[in-house]
Amino acid sequence: MERTREGVLKDIKEHPENHHHDFDGLHACCVINGALDTLLMEAHQKYANLGTNGGQPCDVTEGPCSCGAWH
């Protein structure tokens, strides 16, 4: 089955527990048809509930994070 932005976004919203990624996993999850989809990266911040750092939502469990830290 082909991965689409809509399908991955739906899965992030419905199953956020399956989207607790390290940096490499986040990258793999957000690549659609060979391109990095930044909307999906933002969805991980919003729905995967990995916590915050300095008021900024996190998007990874390990590695460089959107919050500006390295976890």
Protein Blocks (a to p, Z undefined) as FASTA:
>chain_A
ZZdfklmmmmmmmmmmlmcccfklmmmmmpgghiacfklmmmmmmmnonopeehiacfbf
bdcdfkopaZZ
